[in-house]
C-alpha cells in the first residue's frame, strides 16, 4: 500500500475565488475524515488539498462542465 494518499478537490465557478477555494478545502477535509473514520486510514498519511477553480478538466462555463469538474482526485505516492 502506498505511504501517502493525496486528495484534491476542485470546485465549481460559483461565488468568488476565495469562497470556492475555502469550500473546496472543506470538502477535501471531509473526504479525509471519512477515510480515517470509516477505513482507519492513518491521518498522518493523508493530505487534503482544495483547488477551488484553479484546475478544471473542462473549461468554459456550462452546467455540463460544472458537473464534470466536480470530482475528488486521489494520488498515491510511495515512501521516499
Buried (B, 14 or more C-beta within 10 A) or exposed (E): EEEBBBBBBBBBBEBEEEEBBBBBBEBBBBBBEEBBEEEEBEEEBBBBBBBBBEEBEEEEEEEEBBEEBEEEBEEEEEEE
